[in-house]
Amino acid sequence: MSLLTTKGVYGLMAIIEISKGDRTNPVSLKDISLVTNISKNYLEQLLNNLRKNGIVSSIKGIKGGYYLSKALDEITLFDIFNSLENEFNLVSTELRDSPYGAFFDEYDKKLKELFTQPLSSIKIDSEQAGKYLNYVI
């Protein structure tokens, strides 16, 4: 995997939507799909990976849906991207075995440090941004 793919970005978008619900009021797959404009089939694949990694949980049934398994303060960007990408690095493994491997290793560490920011800070930022954005159609 090199850096950020749509898989990780879509997973992050889904998590932000899921964070609007909770165990007693889970967010349905349909609602996540409508807001994010991501197909339900693709979302289901992403959410299954996130569920296997303990980031989200689900409730089946008519009033079912998804909710976060942990608080937003306990989930990082790295958790999401690493769960979905399987390997979260700047470059693929083949290039890391090249003479530039030490360089890539150093920047992989910096990238991972950057992505240890908790999701709670992102949610606050997006809420703040909503106050200042003005949509004109």
Secondary structure as UniProt FT lines:
FT   HELIX           6..18
FT   TURN            19..20
FT   TURN            23..24
FT   HELIX           29..36
FT   HELIX           40..52
FT   TURN            53..54
FT   STRAND          56..59
FT   TURN            62..63
FT   STRAND          65..68
FT   HELIX           72..74
FT   HELIX           77..85
FT   HELIX           93..96
FT   TURN            99..100
FT   HELIX           101..114
FT   TURN            115..116
FT   HELIX           119..132
//
